[in-house]
Amino acid sequence: MRHTYTIRMVIAAATGLAIVQTEVLASIIRPSENSRRIWRAVENSDRTELPFLEETALSEDVGSAERVHTDEARIRLDREDAALAYIKLATLDEVTGFMRKLYDIVQPPKWRYYVLMRFLEKAAEGEKDAEDATRENLYAFLLEIVQGCDDVDNANKADVFLLERVPGYADSRQRAALTRYANTGNEWVTNTFNPIKAHFDDIPPSKRVDLRDRFPTLPPPPEESEGKTAPYLWLALGIIALAAAAIALTLRKPKKGKEK
């Protein structure tokens, strides 16, 4: 009897869990109004929906018309779908501008890496037929990822893409920024970035290629600002001290004795 009761309780618990999982899955699968609009845009190749797709993908609070307890999952799916749809419908130049905005988000979405891979696929397919300005804009954006992105996977994808396309990049000051990942992670990180560090250990900074000659909009590489804050600070403090002394001398008036 006791075993029968236990079995019945297990079956009841499993059934209840299955019902909950089914409700959650159904609430995620049920398309929101945003989802339906995204699908229609892709199906109809409707470029007039690009502003909507961009706003949806970049928004931090895009909900669905059907408010359910899995809104967070629904929002994530809508945003990722909108980003992928934008990449599909937009030109390479438009997509590069969109990706810049995506990488400016302070708290990047977890799905950003997958969107980057789709973006690089589009770039690889379209760069040969693109105008020079479009290609330069694309490469400059990826160089910014190499220099400053805090996600190792994103930086690695950009690095591999640029190695095949930008002369001088392999020995550049911009690529040297990747040495920040050396000795910082698992075996894959070590095997990927420690050789890059060893490569640049043999190239003094003065011998490294500066790609700002070709891409003047690039921010300064990290190595340029390292160790330079203190000298500028002391110079500023020295100027302030001299100014204060000059003001003090100006305000001090010599005391003249009274004539008798």
Backbone torsions as a table, in degrees:
resi	resn	phi	psi	omega
1	MET	NA	-42.7	-178.3
2	ARG	-63.9	-39.8	179.0
3	HIS	-66.1	-37.5	178.7
4	THR	-62.5	-41.7	179.2
5	TYR	-64.0	-42.1	-179.6
6	THR	-62.7	-43.9	179.5
7	ILE	-62.1	-41.2	179.9
8	ARG	-64.0	-38.6	179.8
9	MET	-67.2	-40.0	179.1
10	VAL	-64.2	-43.4	179.5
11	ILE	-62.7	-42.9	-180.0
12	ALA	-63.8	-43.2	179.5
13	ALA	-64.0	-43.3	179.5
14	ALA	-63.5	-40.0	178.9
15	THR	-64.3	-43.2	178.9
16	GLY	-63.2	-40.9	178.6
17	LEU	-64.5	-39.8	179.7
18	ALA	-63.7	-38.3	179.1
19	ILE	-64.4	-44.8	179.4
20	VAL	-61.5	-46.1	-179.6
21	GLN	-62.4	-38.1	179.1
22	THR	-64.8	-41.0	179.1
23	GLU	-64.8	-42.8	179.7
24	VAL	-63.8	-46.7	-179.2
25	LEU	-62.0	-41.8	-179.5
26	ALA	-64.7	-38.0	-178.8
27	SER	-69.2	-29.8	178.0
28	ILE	-77.6	-43.0	-176.9
29	ILE	-69.1	-35.2	-177.4
30	ARG	-56.8	117.8	-174.4
31	PRO	-68.4	138.0	174.0
32	SER	-82.7	173.1	177.0
33	GLU	-63.7	-36.7	176.2
34	ASN	-61.8	-42.5	-179.9
35	SER	-61.0	-45.7	-179.4
36	ARG	-62.6	-37.8	179.9
37	ARG	-68.7	-39.0	177.7
38	ILE	-62.6	-46.0	-179.5
39	TRP	-62.4	-41.6	179.5
40	ARG	-63.5	-39.6	179.8
41	ALA	-61.1	-44.3	-179.6
42	VAL	-68.4	-45.0	-177.7
43	GLU	-61.2	-37.1	-177.3
44	ASN	-96.6	2.9	-176.2
45	SER	49.8	46.9	-172.5
46	ASP	-89.5	97.4	-179.5
47	ARG	-71.8	-15.0	177.5
48	THR	-67.2	-15.8	179.6
49	GLU	-89.0	2.8	-179.1
50	LEU	-57.5	-43.6	177.5
51	PRO	-59.6	-40.7	177.7
52	PHE	-64.2	-43.9	-179.6
53	LEU	-63.6	-41.3	178.6
54	GLU	-64.3	-46.6	-179.5
55	GLU	-62.3	-41.4	-180.0
56	THR	-64.8	-45.1	-177.9
57	ALA	-66.4	-36.5	-174.8
58	LEU	-90.3	-12.3	-177.6
59	SER	-72.5	143.7	177.1
60	GLU	-88.8	-6.7	-175.2
61	ASP	-145.2	69.9	177.4
62	VAL	-105.6	107.0	-178.1
63	GLY	-98.2	177.7	177.6
64	SER	-104.3	162.2	178.7
65	ALA	-66.8	-34.2	178.1
66	GLU	-92.9	99.9	-176.8
67	ARG	-74.5	119.0	-179.1
68	VAL	-132.6	172.6	-175.2
69	HIS	-75.7	-0.5	176.7
70	THR	-113.2	35.1	-179.7
71	ASP	-55.7	-38.6	-176.8
72	GLU	-60.3	-43.7	177.9
73	ALA	-67.1	-39.2	-179.2
74	ARG	-65.8	-41.5	179.0
75	ILE	-62.4	-43.5	-179.6
76	ARG	-60.6	-44.7	-179.8
77	LEU	-64.3	-42.8	179.6
78	ASP	-62.0	-43.4	-177.8
79	ARG	-66.0	-45.1	179.2
80	GLU	-64.5	-43.9	178.9
81	ASP	-60.9	-39.9	179.7
82	ALA	-65.7	-39.9	178.9
83	ALA	-64.0	-44.6	179.9
84	LEU	-66.4	-37.3	178.0
85	ALA	-66.1	-39.8	178.5
86	TYR	-60.9	-44.7	-180.0
87	ILE	-61.1	-38.0	-178.5
88	LYS	-68.1	-39.6	-171.9
89	LEU	-92.6	-23.7	-173.5
90	ALA	-87.1	162.4	173.6
91	THR	-75.0	165.2	-179.2
92	LEU	-61.1	-39.3	178.8
93	ASP	-65.3	-42.5	178.5
94	GLU	-64.3	-41.4	-178.3
95	VAL	-66.4	-37.7	178.0
96	THR	-61.5	-42.6	176.3
97	GLY	-62.6	-40.2	177.7
98	PHE	-63.1	-43.2	-178.5
99	MET	-65.2	-34.6	175.9
100	ARG	-59.1	-44.0	179.3
101	LYS	-65.2	-39.2	179.4
102	LEU	-63.2	-37.4	-179.2
103	TYR	-82.9	-5.3	174.7
104	ASP	-88.0	-9.8	179.8
105	ILE	-64.8	129.4	-174.7
106	VAL	-63.1	-45.2	177.2
107	GLN	-107.1	90.7	-173.6
108	PRO	-63.8	141.2	177.0
109	PRO	-68.1	151.8	-177.6
110	LYS	-65.0	-25.7	-176.4
111	TRP	-85.1	3.2	-175.1
112	ARG	-60.8	-35.9	-178.9
113	TYR	-60.9	-41.4	-178.5
114	TYR	-70.1	-33.6	175.6
115	VAL	-67.7	-38.5	177.0
116	LEU	-60.6	-42.6	179.7
117	MET	-62.5	-40.9	177.9
118	ARG	-66.2	-38.1	177.9
119	PHE	-62.3	-43.8	-179.9
120	LEU	-67.1	-33.5	174.9
121	GLU	-62.7	-44.5	178.8
122	LYS	-64.2	-40.9	-179.5
123	ALA	-63.5	-42.6	-179.7
124	ALA	-63.7	-34.4	-179.3
125	GLU	-76.7	-34.0	-170.8
126	GLY	-105.7	-9.7	-172.7
127	GLU	-67.1	-31.2	-177.9
128	LYS	-65.0	-34.6	-179.4
129	ASP	-94.3	-0.7	-177.6
130	ALA	-80.6	158.5	176.0
131	GLU	-70.9	158.4	-178.7
132	ASP	-57.2	-42.2	-178.4
133	ALA	-62.7	-36.7	179.2
134	THR	-66.2	-43.7	179.0
135	ARG	-65.1	-42.1	180.0
136	GLU	-63.6	-38.5	177.4
137	ASN	-64.5	-41.4	177.6
138	LEU	-61.0	-50.1	-177.7
139	TYR	-65.0	-38.9	179.6
140	ALA	-62.4	-41.2	178.2
141	PHE	-61.6	-44.2	-179.8
142	LEU	-67.9	-33.1	175.6
143	LEU	-64.4	-35.0	177.0
144	GLU	-65.4	-37.0	176.1
145	ILE	-64.3	-44.4	179.3
146	VAL	-59.1	-42.3	-176.4
147	GLN	-73.7	-39.0	-167.5
148	GLY	-129.0	-7.3	-176.9
149	CYS	-67.4	137.5	-178.8
150	ASP	-93.6	9.8	177.9
151	ASP	-108.4	117.8	-173.0
152	VAL	-64.1	-37.1	-179.2
153	ASP	-66.8	-42.6	178.0
154	ASN	-62.1	-45.9	-179.4
155	ALA	-62.6	-38.6	179.9
156	ASN	-66.0	-42.1	179.1
157	LYS	-61.5	-42.8	178.8
158	ALA	-65.3	-39.2	179.8
159	ASP	-61.0	-48.5	-179.0
160	VAL	-61.5	-40.6	-179.7
161	PHE	-63.8	-44.0	-175.7
162	LEU	-72.8	-33.1	-178.5
163	LEU	-57.1	-33.6	-176.4
164	GLU	-85.9	-6.4	-168.2
165	ARG	-130.0	-25.8	-173.1
166	VAL	-111.9	108.8	178.2
167	PRO	-59.4	137.1	179.3
168	GLY	86.3	-12.5	-176.9
169	TYR	-62.1	-38.2	-175.7
170	ALA	-57.6	-31.6	-178.1
171	ASP	-111.2	24.6	-172.2
172	SER	-89.6	157.8	174.6
173	ARG	-65.3	-29.6	179.7
174	GLN	-68.2	-44.1	179.3
175	ARG	-69.5	-28.7	179.1
176	ALA	-59.0	-20.7	178.1
177	ALA	-63.9	-20.9	179.6
178	LEU	-68.5	-14.4	178.7
179	THR	-64.2	-11.7	177.3
180	ARG	-64.0	-19.7	-179.2
181	TYR	-91.8	-7.4	-178.6
182	ALA	-63.6	137.5	177.8
183	ASN	57.9	35.3	-177.3
184	THR	-122.3	-1.7	-174.1
185	GLY	-148.9	-152.0	-177.0
186	ASN	-76.5	-169.9	-176.4
187	GLU	-62.5	-38.9	179.7
188	TRP	-63.9	-43.5	178.6
189	VAL	-62.1	-43.5	179.9
190	THR	-62.1	-47.4	-177.9
191	ASN	-68.7	-24.6	-177.8
192	THR	-86.5	-43.1	-169.6
193	PHE	-105.1	-22.5	176.0
194	ASN	-63.4	-38.9	174.3
195	PRO	-62.5	-32.4	176.8
196	ILE	-65.9	-42.1	177.5
197	LYS	-62.6	-43.9	179.0
198	ALA	-61.7	-36.7	178.4
199	HIS	-61.5	-46.0	-176.4
200	PHE	-81.8	-17.5	172.6
201	ASP	-63.0	-25.6	179.8
202	ASP	-92.2	-1.9	179.7
203	ILE	-120.6	106.0	179.6
204	PRO	-63.0	151.8	-178.3
205	PRO	-51.2	-35.5	-178.0
206	SER	-68.1	-18.8	-178.5
207	LYS	-98.7	-3.9	-177.1
208	ARG	-81.7	146.2	179.9
209	VAL	-73.3	133.5	176.2
210	ASP	-104.4	107.4	-176.3
211	LEU	-75.0	-0.6	174.2
212	ARG	-68.1	-18.1	174.1
213	ASP	-63.7	-32.7	178.5
214	ARG	-96.0	-33.7	-178.4
215	PHE	-120.7	80.5	-172.7
216	PRO	-65.5	-15.5	-179.4
217	THR	-82.9	-6.2	-178.4
218	LEU	-65.4	141.9	173.8
219	PRO	-70.2	161.7	179.2
220	PRO	-60.1	142.8	176.5
221	PRO	-67.2	153.5	-177.3
222	PRO	-54.5	-36.7	-176.6
223	GLU	-62.6	-23.4	-177.2
224	GLU	-74.4	-31.1	-177.1
225	SER	-94.6	-14.6	-179.1
226	GLU	-66.4	128.9	175.5
227	GLY	77.2	6.3	-177.8
228	LYS	-105.9	-5.9	-178.3
229	THR	-67.5	-44.1	-175.6
230	ALA	-62.3	-48.9	179.2
231	PRO	-57.5	-42.5	178.3
232	TYR	-64.2	-36.4	179.8
233	LEU	-65.3	-44.4	179.4
234	TRP	-65.0	-36.7	177.4
235	LEU	-62.6	-43.5	179.8
236	ALA	-64.1	-42.6	179.0
237	LEU	-64.2	-37.6	178.4
238	GLY	-64.0	-42.1	178.9
239	ILE	-63.8	-41.5	178.8
240	ILE	-63.0	-41.5	-179.4
241	ALA	-63.9	-42.3	178.7
242	LEU	-64.2	-40.9	179.2
243	ALA	-63.4	-41.9	179.8
244	ALA	-63.8	-40.1	179.4
245	ALA	-65.4	-40.3	179.5
246	ALA	-63.3	-41.8	179.1
247	ILE	-64.4	-40.3	-179.6
248	ALA	-63.6	-41.0	179.3
249	LEU	-66.7	-35.9	-179.6
250	THR	-67.1	-39.6	-177.1
251	LEU	-76.7	-23.3	-178.7
252	ARG	-76.7	122.5	177.9
253	LYS	-107.2	130.7	-179.9
254	PRO	-64.6	138.0	179.6
255	LYS	-80.6	126.4	178.4
256	LYS	-102.5	134.2	179.5
257	GLY	-72.0	151.9	-178.5
258	LYS	-73.9	132.8	177.8
259	GLU	-76.1	134.6	178.7
260	LYS	-99.2	NA	NA
